[in-house]
Amino acid sequence: MLFRVEEPPQPELSVVAAAIVAAMWLLPALVGSGLVLIGAPLYWRTRPAPLLVGWTLIAVAWYQYYSTMSVVLTDALRWVSALLGALLALAVFVLCVRTAERMTPQEPETKGLTEKERKYVESVLRRHLEVTDDP
Amino acid sequence: MTPELESVIAAFAGSAALTSLFVILALIGTLNPYHRPAIPMLGALTVILTSTYLFAQTAGIAADSGALRLTMSEGVLVLFELLPLAFLVFTLLFLQASFRKRPDDPLLALLESESGSE
């Protein structure tokens, strides 16, 4: 089943409610952003119609955001705190990857080609570069 | 503890736990024979469990699977709160892209002047 019919339990219910509220401004924001990217002169060619519709949708998204959301000082503190939390998680990940790489034993140096291998590689290169032996 | 401070700590723990969950999903998605995901996976799990413990201590609840679900939900909620900030940055970048003008190319100018003189 792709869609749940019954209501999810708490705390997932509050997440679903927040997603629905956010979708009111996120959907026009996403569609508008896509249209602006299509219409903007990124490769020196402007498409006015998608650009205009895109900016209208972006304006609608911002209007929708400010009419449904109210930002207070505590929110700014939460944002900073959330960014710090994400940074901490990423820093731990980077340190763990570094540790794992340091613990990996280094591969021994590869031995040189044998005479037979050398001749084979040479013939392949000659064929691809279309070099003839004749001067 | 004030509710504001509790909310700030919950945002910190939630976003750290959710980011680590994304890290674990990325590690699973990129598994290959040359990959050594054990240590990063353990690190991410440690962050998730520590964040859940911190959240449970702050909220005064038991550090069990319910606390883990609450921490993750808090992470998603705070992510929704951060989206407008990202959108603000993107709006400014889109403004810059929409009013972009082709820079004067000295070689093209030279070519045009030469073709004009002939």
gemmi code that builds the backbone of each chain (N, CA, C; Angstrom):
import gemmi

chains = {
    "A": [
        ("MET", (0.842, -1.200, 0.000), (0.000, 0.000, 0.000), (0.882, 1.257, 0.000)),
        ("LEU", (0.658, 2.149, -0.959), (1.495, 3.332, -1.044), (1.065, 4.418, -0.062)),
        ("PHE", (-0.235, 4.549, 0.132), (-0.736, 5.609, 0.996), (-1.442, 5.022, 2.210)),
        ("ARG", (-1.094, 5.548, 3.371), (-1.775, 5.112, 4.588), (-3.114, 5.825, 4.671)),
        ("VAL", (-4.165, 5.080, 4.983), (-5.490, 5.689, 5.087), (-5.736, 6.182, 6.507)),
        ("GLU", (-5.323, 5.345, 7.498), (-5.579, 5.737, 8.887), (-4.555, 6.787, 9.345)),
        ("GLU", (-4.915, 7.507, 10.409), (-4.053, 8.555, 10.932), (-2.817, 7.957, 11.602)),
        ("PRO", (-1.618, 8.548, 11.381), (-0.436, 8.019, 12.083), (-0.476, 8.405, 13.568)),
        ("PRO", (0.238, 7.652, 14.419), (0.239, 8.006, 15.843), (1.132, 9.212, 16.115)),
        ("GLN", (1.055, 9.743, 17.312), (1.999, 10.792, 17.724), (3.363, 10.136, 17.953)),
        ("PRO", (4.489, 10.723, 17.712), (4.721, 12.101, 17.276), (4.699, 12.276, 15.748)),
        ("GLU", (4.508, 11.164, 15.000), (4.537, 11.271, 13.537), (3.391, 12.139, 13.013)),
        ("LEU", (2.284, 12.171, 13.777), (1.128, 12.970, 13.348), (1.492, 14.447, 13.246)),
        ("SER", (2.281, 14.938, 14.220), (2.678, 16.352, 14.189), (3.626, 16.621, 13.010)),
        ("VAL", (4.413, 15.615, 12.631), (5.315, 15.770, 11.480), (4.491, 15.874, 10.193)),
        ("VAL", (3.462, 15.009, 10.089), (2.593, 15.030, 8.901), (1.878, 16.389, 8.813)),
        ("ALA", (1.391, 16.876, 9.971), (0.689, 18.168, 9.994), (1.634, 19.287, 9.557)),
        ("ALA", (2.878, 19.252, 10.067), (3.866, 20.277, 9.695), (4.210, 20.185, 8.210)),
        ("ALA", (4.260, 18.953, 7.677), (4.570, 18.774, 6.250), (3.456, 19.355, 5.391)),
        ("ILE", (2.207, 19.165, 5.830), (1.072, 19.697, 5.051), (1.093, 21.224, 5.064)),
        ("VAL", (1.385, 21.806, 6.242), (1.457, 23.274, 6.343), (2.611, 23.798, 5.475)),
        ("ALA", (3.757, 23.100, 5.534), (4.931, 23.537, 4.757), (4.683, 23.386, 3.261)),
        ("ALA", (3.890, 22.368, 2.875), (3.620, 22.134, 1.447), (2.906, 23.324, 0.812)),
        ("MET", (2.151, 24.082, 1.623), (1.414, 25.239, 1.099), (2.351, 26.264, 0.461)),
        ("TRP", (3.547, 26.426, 1.018), (4.500, 27.362, 0.399), (5.621, 26.636, -0.349)),
        ("LEU", (5.874, 25.363, 0.061), (6.981, 24.631, -0.583), (6.669, 24.267, -2.036)),
        ("LEU", (5.420, 23.878, -2.302), (5.074, 23.465, -3.673), (5.240, 24.608, -4.673)),
        ("PRO", (4.608, 25.809, -4.410), (4.869, 26.913, -5.363), (6.341, 27.297, -5.410)),
        ("ALA", (7.042, 27.159, -4.270), (8.471, 27.507, -4.252), (9.265, 26.579, -5.172)),
        ("LEU", (8.976, 25.287, -5.106), (9.725, 24.322, -5.927), (9.424, 24.494, -7.414)),
        ("VAL", (8.112, 24.622, -7.732), (7.731, 24.778, -9.147), (8.292, 26.102, -9.689)),
        ("GLY", (8.165, 27.159, -8.882), (8.670, 28.480, -9.288), (10.175, 28.449, -9.510)),
        ("SER", (10.894, 27.784, -8.612), (12.359, 27.699, -8.758), (12.732, 26.984, -10.052)),
        ("GLY", (12.025, 25.901, -10.347), (12.287, 25.155, -11.580), (12.048, 26.021, -12.808)),
        ("LEU", (10.936, 26.770, -12.793), (10.610, 27.618, -13.948), (11.626, 28.755, -14.112)),
        ("VAL", (12.063, 29.317, -12.982), (13.068, 30.396, -13.065), (14.368, 29.859, -13.647)),
        ("LEU", (14.728, 28.643, -13.249), (15.961, 28.046, -13.797), (15.830, 27.779, -15.290)),
        ("ILE", (14.605, 27.423, -15.729), (14.387, 27.191, -17.166), (14.458, 28.518, -17.928)),
        ("GLY", (13.883, 29.568, -17.327), (13.769, 30.846, -18.037), (14.959, 31.774, -17.910)),
        ("ALA", (15.772, 31.601, -16.865), (16.892, 32.533, -16.627), (17.967, 32.383, -17.711)),
        ("PRO", (18.655, 33.474, -18.016), (19.680, 33.413, -19.088), (20.970, 32.750, -18.616)),
        ("LEU", (20.890, 31.502, -18.197), (22.082, 30.803, -17.702), (23.069, 30.569, -18.840)),
        ("TYR", (22.532, 30.305, -20.041), (23.398, 30.137, -21.217), (23.119, 31.247, -22.233)),
        ("TRP", (22.893, 32.449, -21.688), (22.731, 33.680, -22.470), (21.479, 33.665, -23.342)),
        ("ARG", (20.494, 32.839, -22.984), (19.246, 32.866, -23.748), (18.090, 32.912, -22.752)),
        ("THR", (17.324, 34.013, -22.789), (16.237, 34.180, -21.829), (14.937, 33.653, -22.406)),
        ("ARG", (14.139, 32.963, -21.542), (12.788, 32.560, -21.922), (11.847, 33.344, -21.016)),
        ("PRO", (11.262, 34.435, -21.517), (10.505, 35.347, -20.633), (9.289, 34.701, -19.956)),
        ("ALA", (8.551, 33.845, -20.689), (7.314, 33.294, -20.107), (7.582, 32.432, -18.860)),
        ("PRO", (8.455, 31.396, -18.930), (8.721, 30.630, -17.711), (9.338, 31.472, -16.600)),
        ("LEU", (10.171, 32.458, -16.994), (10.820, 33.314, -15.997), (9.778, 34.114, -15.215)),
        ("LEU", (8.820, 34.673, -15.952), (7.782, 35.492, -15.316), (6.882, 34.637, -14.420)),
        ("VAL", (6.455, 33.485, -14.945), (5.580, 32.593, -14.159), (6.337, 32.090, -12.923)),
        ("GLY", (7.626, 31.778, -13.103), (8.453, 31.295, -11.997), (8.556, 32.319, -10.880)),
        ("TRP", (8.844, 33.569, -11.253), (8.959, 34.622, -10.233), (7.629, 34.881, -9.552)),
        ("THR", (6.532, 34.765, -10.320), (5.199, 34.937, -9.708), (4.975, 33.857, -8.650)),
        ("LEU", (5.339, 32.619, -8.989), (5.171, 31.512, -8.033), (6.074, 31.679, -6.807)),
        ("ILE", (7.286, 32.180, -7.034), (8.188, 32.417, -5.890), (7.602, 33.496, -4.972)),
        ("ALA", (7.032, 34.535, -5.593), (6.393, 35.596, -4.794), (5.199, 35.026, -4.025)),
        ("VAL", (4.418, 34.155, -4.685), (3.267, 33.514, -4.020), (3.760, 32.671, -2.837)),
        ("ALA", (4.882, 31.950, -3.043), (5.432, 31.098, -1.978), (5.829, 31.935, -0.769)),
        ("TRP", (6.514, 33.069, -1.010), (6.910, 33.924, 0.122), (5.692, 34.518, 0.817)),
        ("TYR", (4.694, 34.935, 0.016), (3.467, 35.493, 0.607), (2.781, 34.434, 1.475)),
        ("GLN", (2.710, 33.218, 0.919), (2.075, 32.101, 1.626), (2.827, 31.807, 2.921)),
        ("TYR", (4.164, 31.859, 2.851), (4.977, 31.580, 4.045), (4.697, 32.605, 5.134)),
        ("TYR", (4.694, 33.894, 4.746), (4.493, 34.922, 5.770), (3.060, 34.981, 6.283)),
        ("SER", (2.096, 34.503, 5.491), (0.708, 34.523, 5.970), (0.400, 33.326, 6.871)),
        ("THR", (1.201, 32.250, 6.778), (0.912, 31.073, 7.617), (1.901, 30.915, 8.770)),
        ("MET", (3.112, 31.410, 8.629), (4.132, 31.205, 9.668), (4.379, 32.503, 10.440)),
        ("SER", (4.740, 32.364, 11.701), (5.145, 33.531, 12.476), (6.508, 33.216, 13.101)),
        ("VAL", (7.475, 34.050, 12.787), (8.844, 33.812, 13.251), (9.113, 34.670, 14.482)),
        ("VAL", (9.579, 34.044, 15.563), (9.946, 34.775, 16.789), (11.429, 34.535, 17.081)),
        ("LEU", (11.932, 35.232, 18.107), (13.368, 35.161, 18.415), (13.814, 33.736, 18.754)),
        ("THR", (12.953, 33.000, 19.466), (13.327, 31.623, 19.856), (13.585, 30.771, 18.609)),
        ("ASP", (12.855, 31.062, 17.520), (13.050, 30.295, 16.284), (14.476, 30.452, 15.771)),
        ("ALA", (15.004, 31.678, 15.854), (16.380, 31.919, 15.385), (17.355, 31.091, 16.213)),
        ("LEU", (17.101, 31.033, 17.522), (17.965, 30.216, 18.389), (17.868, 28.737, 18.014)),
        ("ARG", (16.641, 28.308, 17.700), (16.443, 26.910, 17.281), (17.185, 26.615, 15.971)),
        ("TRP", (17.150, 27.599, 15.032), (17.834, 27.419, 13.746), (19.338, 27.237, 13.969)),
        ("VAL", (19.899, 28.142, 14.788), (21.345, 28.069, 15.056), (21.675, 26.734, 15.723)),
        ("SER", (20.835, 26.359, 16.683), (21.042, 25.108, 17.404), (20.959, 23.905, 16.452)),
        ("ALA", (19.985, 23.941, 15.560), (19.823, 22.832, 14.598), (21.014, 22.752, 13.655)),
        ("LEU", (21.504, 23.915, 13.197), (22.678, 23.921, 12.310), (23.900, 23.361, 13.031)),
        ("LEU", (24.044, 23.738, 14.321), (25.167, 23.210, 15.101), (25.049, 21.693, 15.269)),
        ("GLY", (23.826, 21.218, 15.499), (23.599, 19.773, 15.642), (23.978, 19.027, 14.373)),
        ("ALA", (23.564, 19.562, 13.224), (23.878, 18.923, 11.942), (25.386, 18.948, 11.698)),
        ("LEU", (26.022, 20.091, 12.039), (27.480, 20.198, 11.865), (28.213, 19.188, 12.730)),
        ("LEU", (27.722, 19.011, 13.965), (28.355, 18.047, 14.871), (28.278, 16.634, 14.289)),
        ("ALA", (27.085, 16.274, 13.787), (26.900, 14.931, 13.212), (27.833, 14.733, 12.012)),
        ("LEU", (27.953, 15.768, 11.166), (28.830, 15.654, 9.994), (30.302, 15.582, 10.402)),
        ("ALA", (30.667, 16.357, 11.469), (32.054, 16.329, 11.943), (32.406, 14.940, 12.477)),
        ("VAL", (31.488, 14.332, 13.218), (31.725, 12.975, 13.733), (31.906, 12.010, 12.567)),
        ("PHE", (31.074, 12.166, 11.532), (31.167, 11.293, 10.346), (32.526, 11.446, 9.662)),
        ("VAL", (32.952, 12.704, 9.482), (34.242, 12.956, 8.813), (35.389, 12.345, 9.617)),
        ("LEU", (35.348, 12.512, 10.944), (36.398, 11.939, 11.798), (36.413, 10.415, 11.706)),
        ("CYS", (35.206, 9.822, 11.662), (35.122, 8.354, 11.566), (35.681, 7.863, 10.226)),
        ("VAL", (35.369, 8.576, 9.154), (35.880, 8.188, 7.825), (37.408, 8.291, 7.817)),
        ("ARG", (37.921, 9.368, 8.428), (39.378, 9.566, 8.499), (40.035, 8.427, 9.278)),
        ("THR", (39.405, 8.064, 10.395), (39.948, 6.967, 11.212), (39.939, 5.663, 10.415)),
        ("ALA", (38.830, 5.387, 9.724), (38.716, 4.145, 8.942), (39.777, 4.111, 7.841)),
        ("GLU", (40.027, 5.271, 7.208), (41.028, 5.314, 6.139), (42.442, 5.117, 6.686)),
        ("ARG", (42.691, 5.669, 7.896), (44.024, 5.508, 8.501), (44.265, 4.054, 8.907)),
        ("MET", (43.188, 3.362, 9.272), (43.333, 1.970, 9.727), (43.460, 0.986, 8.563)),
        ("THR", (43.137, 1.467, 7.348), (43.225, 0.579, 6.181), (44.687, 0.379, 5.798)),
        ("PRO", (45.198, -0.887, 5.741), (46.606, -1.093, 5.375), (46.859, -0.696, 3.928)),
        ("GLN", (48.029, -0.107, 3.684), (48.344, 0.358, 2.327), (48.676, -0.833, 1.429)),
        ("GLU", (48.251, -0.734, 0.190), (48.520, -1.792, -0.793), (50.013, -1.751, -1.155)),
        ("PRO", (50.668, -2.926, -1.368), (52.086, -2.883, -1.780), (52.210, -2.315, -3.193)),
        ("GLU", (53.382, -1.802, -3.483), (53.611, -1.181, -4.797), (53.477, -2.234, -5.904)),
        ("THR", (52.830, -1.852, -6.987), (52.615, -2.802, -8.078), (53.938, -3.130, -8.777)),
        ("LYS", (54.103, -4.417, -9.125), (55.334, -4.822, -9.820), (55.312, -4.295, -11.268)),
        ("GLY", (56.479, -4.114, -11.841), (56.569, -3.632, -13.219), (56.069, -4.682, -14.200)),
        ("LEU", (55.797, -4.255, -15.448), (55.281, -5.186, -16.460), (56.381, -6.167, -16.894)),
        ("THR", (55.951, -7.387, -17.232), (56.918, -8.354, -17.792), (57.130, -8.003, -19.260)),
        ("GLU", (58.099, -8.645, -19.894), (58.397, -8.355, -21.297), (57.183, -8.638, -22.191)),
        ("LYS", (56.468, -9.755, -21.869), (55.299, -10.152, -22.653), (54.184, -9.096, -22.515)),
        ("GLU", (53.970, -8.664, -21.285), (52.927, -7.645, -21.031), (53.285, -6.329, -21.706)),
        ("ARG", (54.550, -5.975, -21.621), (55.021, -4.727, -22.228), (54.745, -4.729, -23.741)),
        ("LYS", (55.048, -5.900, -24.398), (54.836, -6.000, -25.839), (53.350, -5.902, -26.169)),
        ("TYR", (52.519, -6.525, -25.318), (51.068, -6.495, -25.557), (50.546, -5.055, -25.457)),
        ("VAL", (50.941, -4.334, -24.398), (50.489, -2.939, -24.212), (50.955, -2.091, -25.381)),
        ("GLU", (52.190, -2.327, -25.802), (52.752, -1.565, -26.919), (51.937, -1.794, -28.194)),
        ("SER", (51.550, -3.079, -28.425), (50.773, -3.378, -29.639), (49.386, -2.733, -29.569)),
        ("VAL", (48.795, -2.735, -28.388), (47.474, -2.093, -28.238), (47.583, -0.604, -28.530)),
        ("LEU", (48.596, 0.043, -27.953), (48.780, 1.483, -28.171), (49.043, 1.789, -29.638)),
        ("ARG", (49.850, 0.948, -30.270), (50.168, 1.155, -31.685), (48.909, 1.067, -32.534)),
        ("ARG", (48.081, 0.051, -32.210), (46.839, -0.139, -32.983), (45.910, 1.074, -32.822)),
        ("HIS", (45.805, 1.558, -31.573), (44.877, 2.671, -31.329), (45.407, 3.984, -31.868)),
        ("LEU", (46.718, 4.135, -31.869), (47.303, 5.381, -32.388), (47.585, 5.293, -33.887)),
        ("GLU", (47.286, 4.115, -34.423), (47.476, 3.859, -35.853), (48.894, 4.183, -36.298)),
        ("VAL", (49.889, 3.683, -35.553), (51.289, 3.905, -35.906), (51.776, 2.682, -36.678)),
        ("THR", (52.365, 2.930, -37.795), (52.925, 1.804, -38.556), (54.422, 1.704, -38.272)),
        ("ASP", (54.938, 0.517, -38.363), (56.361, 0.324, -38.088), (57.232, 0.897, -39.197)),
        ("ASP", (56.627, 0.994, -40.426), (57.405, 1.505, -41.547), (57.643, 2.997, -41.411)),
        ("PRO", (58.825, 3.489, -41.713), (59.079, 4.935, -41.628), (58.366, 5.696, -42.741)),
    ],
    "B": [
        ("MET", (14.383, 23.925, 34.062), (14.788, 24.325, 32.713), (13.620, 25.034, 32.001)),
        ("THR", (13.913, 26.171, 31.363), (12.841, 26.926, 30.697), (12.407, 26.184, 29.424)),
        ("PRO", (11.145, 26.384, 29.014), (10.683, 25.720, 27.779), (11.489, 26.131, 26.548)),
        ("GLU", (11.982, 27.414, 26.536), (12.766, 27.893, 25.387), (14.083, 27.106, 25.260)),
        ("LEU", (14.742, 26.949, 26.428), (16.017, 26.216, 26.425), (15.778, 24.753, 26.048)),
        ("GLU", (14.689, 24.215, 26.544), (14.332, 22.827, 26.223), (14.130, 22.667, 24.710)),
        ("SER", (13.452, 23.673, 24.122), (13.182, 23.639, 22.678), (14.488, 23.734, 21.874)),
        ("VAL", (15.414, 24.571, 22.357), (16.703, 24.736, 21.658), (17.509, 23.438, 21.733)),
        ("ILE", (17.521, 22.799, 22.908), (18.261, 21.527, 23.065), (17.611, 20.437, 22.213)),
        ("ALA", (16.275, 20.444, 22.171), (15.559, 19.451, 21.357), (15.903, 19.620, 19.874)),
        ("ALA", (16.015, 20.881, 19.423), (16.372, 21.140, 18.015), (17.772, 20.632, 17.716)),
        ("PHE", (18.690, 20.869, 18.664), (20.081, 20.411, 18.491), (20.131, 18.882, 18.393)),
        ("ALA", (19.494, 18.226, 19.372), (19.520, 16.751, 19.402), (18.809, 16.171, 18.176)),
        ("GLY", (17.661, 16.750, 17.825), (16.883, 16.259, 16.681), (17.638, 16.374, 15.380)),
        ("SER", (18.260, 17.534, 15.147), (18.961, 17.701, 13.864), (20.204, 16.822, 13.813)),
        ("ALA", (20.903, 16.649, 14.954), (22.086, 15.776, 14.971), (21.672, 14.330, 14.672)),
        ("ALA", (20.574, 13.887, 15.287), (20.108, 12.509, 15.076), (19.645, 12.305, 13.634)),
        ("LEU", (18.912, 13.277, 13.101), (18.398, 13.123, 11.730), (19.539, 13.143, 10.710)),
        ("THR", (20.512, 14.036, 10.924), (21.663, 14.081, 10.010), (22.407, 12.752, 10.037)),
        ("SER", (22.555, 12.170, 11.237), (23.247, 10.874, 11.340), (22.439, 9.777, 10.661)),
        ("LEU", (21.119, 9.874, 10.740), (20.285, 8.885, 10.040), (20.503, 8.990, 8.528)),
        ("PHE", (20.576, 10.227, 8.011), (20.855, 10.438, 6.582), (22.225, 9.851, 6.219)),
        ("VAL", (23.197, 10.030, 7.135), (24.546, 9.492, 6.903), (24.484, 7.970, 6.790)),
        ("ILE", (23.736, 7.332, 7.689), (23.608, 5.865, 7.661), (22.948, 5.420, 6.355)),
        ("LEU", (21.902, 6.131, 5.928), (21.224, 5.784, 4.665), (22.181, 5.939, 3.483)),
        ("ALA", (22.998, 7.002, 3.518), (23.970, 7.220, 2.437), (25.007, 6.105, 2.424)),
        ("LEU", (25.434, 5.666, 3.621), (26.423, 4.581, 3.703), (25.838, 3.286, 3.135)),
        ("ILE", (24.577, 3.023, 3.458), (23.935, 1.799, 2.937), (23.790, 1.903, 1.421)),
        ("GLY", (23.417, 3.084, 0.958), (23.186, 3.277, -0.485), (24.450, 3.208, -1.319)),
        ("THR", (25.615, 3.414, -0.683), (26.861, 3.437, -1.466), (27.752, 2.239, -1.138)),
        ("LEU", (27.159, 1.183, -0.587), (27.955, -0.004, -0.239), (28.611, -0.613, -1.478)),
        ("ASN", (29.880, -0.951, -1.371), (30.590, -1.642, -2.450), (31.736, -2.446, -1.829)),
        ("PRO", (32.373, -3.359, -2.570), (33.401, -4.226, -1.969), (34.594, -3.471, -1.370)),
        ("TYR", (34.855, -2.244, -1.835), (36.009, -1.498, -1.338), (35.627, -0.533, -0.205)),
        ("HIS", (34.388, -0.614, 0.226), (33.873, 0.295, 1.234), (34.144, -0.260, 2.620)),
        ("ARG", (34.499, 0.597, 3.570), (34.672, 0.167, 4.968), (33.738, 0.996, 5.836)),
        ("PRO", (32.453, 0.611, 5.870), (31.481, 1.488, 6.534), (31.318, 1.258, 8.040)),
        ("ALA", (32.024, 0.265, 8.606), (31.764, -0.112, 10.009), (31.993, 1.056, 10.975)),
        ("ILE", (33.146, 1.717, 10.874), (33.459, 2.788, 11.845), (32.536, 4.004, 11.659)),
        ("PRO", (32.327, 4.496, 10.411), (31.370, 5.608, 10.250), (29.961, 5.247, 10.704)),
        ("MET", (29.570, 3.983, 10.465), (28.233, 3.537, 10.881), (28.121, 3.566, 12.408)),
        ("LEU", (29.171, 3.074, 13.092), (29.186, 3.094, 14.557), (29.149, 4.534, 15.082)),
        ("GLY", (29.908, 5.411, 14.429), (29.930, 6.820, 14.831), (28.551, 7.459, 14.709)),
        ("ALA", (27.888, 7.200, 13.564), (26.555, 7.777, 13.335), (25.550, 7.216, 14.348)),
        ("LEU", (25.662, 5.927, 14.617), (24.751, 5.308, 15.610), (24.971, 5.910, 16.996)),
        ("THR", (26.241, 6.154, 17.324), (26.555, 6.758, 18.625), (25.919, 8.147, 18.733)),
        ("VAL", (26.014, 8.926, 17.637), (25.416, 10.275, 17.647), (23.898, 10.165, 17.853)),
        ("ILE", (23.262, 9.208, 17.160), (21.806, 9.057, 17.280), (21.431, 8.696, 18.728)),
        ("LEU", (22.157, 7.726, 19.302), (21.816, 7.280, 20.657), (22.101, 8.373, 21.691)),
        ("THR", (23.215, 9.088, 21.519), (23.539, 10.173, 22.461), (22.495, 11.288, 22.367)),
        ("SER", (22.106, 11.627, 21.132), (21.087, 12.671, 20.949), (19.768, 12.246, 21.587)),
        ("THR", (19.416, 10.982, 21.415), (18.162, 10.485, 22.007), (18.231, 10.562, 23.532)),
        ("TYR", (19.391, 10.192, 24.079), (19.567, 10.256, 25.540), (19.445, 11.698, 26.021)),
        ("LEU", (20.102, 12.625, 25.294), (20.052, 14.050, 25.658), (18.619, 14.561, 25.605)),
        ("PHE", (17.907, 14.184, 24.532), (16.519, 14.621, 24.368), (15.651, 14.074, 25.505)),
        ("ALA", (15.855, 12.785, 25.831), (15.050, 12.150, 26.886), (15.317, 12.806, 28.230)),
        ("GLN", (16.584, 13.115, 28.511), (16.928, 13.770, 29.783), (16.292, 15.157, 29.853)),
        ("THR", (16.309, 15.882, 28.723), (15.746, 17.235, 28.693), (14.232, 17.195, 28.876)),
        ("ALA", (13.583, 16.236, 28.197), (12.118, 16.159, 28.246), (11.616, 15.422, 29.494)),
        ("GLY", (12.533, 14.778, 30.195), (12.135, 14.044, 31.396), (11.363, 12.772, 31.092)),
        ("ILE", (11.755, 12.094, 30.022), (11.104, 10.826, 29.649), (12.157, 9.717, 29.598)),
        ("ALA", (11.685, 8.489, 29.502), (12.614, 7.358, 29.435), (13.316, 7.320, 28.075)),
        ("ALA", (14.611, 6.954, 28.089), (15.381, 6.903, 26.837), (15.126, 5.572, 26.126)),
        ("ASP", (13.942, 5.445, 25.531), (13.568, 4.205, 24.843), (13.227, 4.491, 23.374)),
        ("SER", (12.539, 3.544, 22.732), (12.225, 3.742, 21.310), (11.276, 4.927, 21.106)),
        ("GLY", (10.444, 5.198, 22.093), (9.547, 6.362, 22.007), (10.343, 7.660, 21.964)),
        ("ALA", (11.388, 7.726, 22.788), (12.250, 8.915, 22.792), (12.983, 9.044, 21.455)),
        ("LEU", (13.375, 7.899, 20.887), (14.060, 7.911, 19.583), (13.133, 8.479, 18.508)),
        ("ARG", (11.860, 8.036, 18.517), (10.879, 8.540, 17.542), (10.652, 10.032, 17.735)),
        ("LEU", (10.565, 10.461, 19.019), (10.372, 11.888, 19.296), (11.566, 12.713, 18.811)),
        ("THR", (12.772, 12.187, 19.016), (13.984, 12.913, 18.586), (14.001, 13.073, 17.068)),
        ("MET", (13.681, 11.978, 16.365), (13.672, 12.031, 14.896), (12.588, 12.998, 14.399)),
        ("SER", (11.410, 12.944, 15.053), (10.318, 13.853, 14.656), (10.742, 15.303, 14.864)),
        ("GLU", (11.428, 15.562, 15.971), (11.914, 16.914, 16.252), (12.906, 17.345, 15.166)),
        ("GLY", (13.729, 16.388, 14.718), (14.683, 16.674, 13.644), (13.984, 17.074, 12.355)),
        ("VAL", (12.908, 16.349, 12.008), (12.168, 16.678, 10.772), (11.494, 18.040, 10.923)),
        ("LEU", (10.923, 18.292, 12.108), (10.231, 19.568, 12.330), (11.204, 20.744, 12.200)),
        ("VAL", (12.386, 20.587, 12.780), (13.358, 21.689, 12.718), (13.908, 21.841, 11.297)),
        ("LEU", (13.926, 20.734, 10.541), (14.343, 20.805, 9.130), (13.332, 21.649, 8.344)),
        ("PHE", (12.050, 21.455, 8.618), (11.009, 22.265, 7.965), (11.187, 23.749, 8.313)),
        ("GLU", (11.647, 24.001, 9.551), (11.857, 25.390, 9.974), (13.058, 26.008, 9.268)),
        ("LEU", (14.033, 25.165, 8.903), (15.244, 25.674, 8.251), (15.047, 25.901, 6.750)),
        ("LEU", (14.038, 25.244, 6.163), (13.831, 25.343, 4.710), (13.670, 26.788, 4.207)),
        ("PRO", (12.898, 27.662, 4.926), (12.789, 29.042, 4.436), (14.127, 29.746, 4.339)),
        ("LEU", (15.060, 29.432, 5.264), (16.392, 30.059, 5.192), (17.098, 29.654, 3.894)),
        ("ALA", (17.004, 28.357, 3.582), (17.620, 27.865, 2.340), (16.942, 28.508, 1.137)),
        ("PHE", (15.607, 28.636, 1.217), (14.857, 29.232, 0.101), (15.231, 30.701, -0.087)),
        ("LEU", (15.514, 31.391, 1.028), (15.938, 32.797, 0.948), (17.257, 32.903, 0.166)),
        ("VAL", (18.186, 32.025, 0.492), (19.483, 32.017, -0.214), (19.268, 31.724, -1.702)),
        ("PHE", (18.404, 30.722, -1.988), (18.150, 30.358, -3.387), (17.457, 31.496, -4.126)),
        ("THR", (16.541, 32.204, -3.455), (15.851, 33.326, -4.106), (16.871, 34.386, -4.540)),
        ("LEU", (17.838, 34.664, -3.656), (18.867, 35.658, -3.993), (19.717, 35.178, -5.186)),
        ("LEU", (20.032, 33.877, -5.181), (20.816, 33.324, -6.312), (20.019, 33.380, -7.610)),
        ("PHE", (18.697, 33.108, -7.514), (17.844, 33.171, -8.716), (17.764, 34.603, -9.247)),
        ("LEU", (17.718, 35.582, -8.305), (17.685, 36.995, -8.719), (18.941, 37.329, -9.517)),
        ("GLN", (20.063, 36.861, -8.980), (21.350, 37.106, -9.642), (21.368, 36.456, -11.028)),
        ("ALA", (20.827, 35.226, -11.117), (20.826, 34.494, -12.392), (19.880, 35.119, -13.399)),
        ("SER", (18.757, 35.697, -12.920), (17.752, 36.248, -13.834), (18.223, 37.529, -14.508)),
        ("PHE", (19.103, 38.278, -13.818), (19.569, 39.542, -14.393), (21.005, 39.429, -14.902)),
        ("ARG", (21.364, 38.220, -15.310), (22.710, 37.979, -15.800), (22.867, 38.559, -17.200)),
        ("LYS", (23.997, 39.170, -17.443), (24.254, 39.692, -18.792), (25.543, 39.084, -19.316)),
        ("ARG", (25.569, 38.875, -20.612), (26.765, 38.277, -21.216), (27.946, 39.240, -21.092)),
        ("PRO", (29.079, 38.767, -20.540), (30.225, 39.686, -20.416), (30.807, 39.997, -21.798)),
        ("ASP", (31.389, 41.196, -21.899), (31.992, 41.587, -23.182), (33.199, 40.707, -23.471)),
        ("ASP", (33.150, 40.055, -24.621), (34.245, 39.168, -25.004), (35.179, 39.945, -25.929)),
        ("PRO", (36.435, 40.188, -25.529), (37.345, 40.993, -26.391), (37.601, 40.322, -27.741)),
        ("LEU", (37.601, 38.987, -27.785), (37.858, 38.301, -29.065), (36.701, 38.506, -30.031)),
        ("LEU", (35.451, 38.421, -29.486), (34.265, 38.633, -30.339), (34.237, 40.063, -30.852)),
        ("ALA", (34.587, 41.016, -29.972), (34.602, 42.429, -30.374), (35.605, 42.647, -31.499)),
        ("LEU", (36.758, 42.011, -31.377), (37.799, 42.116, -32.402), (37.314, 41.548, -33.734)),
        ("LEU", (36.615, 40.411, -33.652), (36.090, 39.747, -34.845), (35.071, 40.644, -35.544)),
        ("GLU", (34.189, 41.263, -34.693), (33.153, 42.135, -35.268), (33.781, 43.373, -35.909)),
        ("SER", (34.796, 43.942, -35.271), (35.430, 45.145, -35.819), (36.157, 44.825, -37.140)),
        ("GLU", (36.771, 43.624, -37.200), (37.456, 43.221, -38.418), (36.500, 42.994, -39.575)),
        ("SER", (35.344, 42.354, -39.257), (34.355, 42.097, -40.318), (33.702, 43.412, -40.760)),
        ("GLY", (33.624, 44.392, -39.858), (33.027, 45.680, -40.205), (33.932, 46.491, -41.111)),
        ("SER", (35.269, 46.340, -40.919), (36.231, 47.130, -41.713), (36.405, 46.616, -43.121)),
        ("GLU", (36.025, 45.310, -43.349), (36.195, 44.736, -44.695), (35.123, 45.205, -45.669)),
    ],
}
model = gemmi.Model(1)
for chain_id, residues in chains.items():
    chain = gemmi.Chain(chain_id)
    for i, (resn, *xyz) in enumerate(residues, 1):
        res = gemmi.Residue()
        res.name, res.seqid = resn, gemmi.SeqId(i, " ")
        for name, pos in zip(("N", "CA", "C"), xyz):
            atom = gemmi.Atom()
            atom.name, atom.element = name, gemmi.Element(name[0])
            atom.pos, atom.b_iso = gemmi.Position(*pos), 0.0
            res.add_atom(atom)
        chain.add_residue(res)
    model.add_chain(chain)
structure = gemmi.Structure()
structure.add_model(model)
structure.setup_entities()
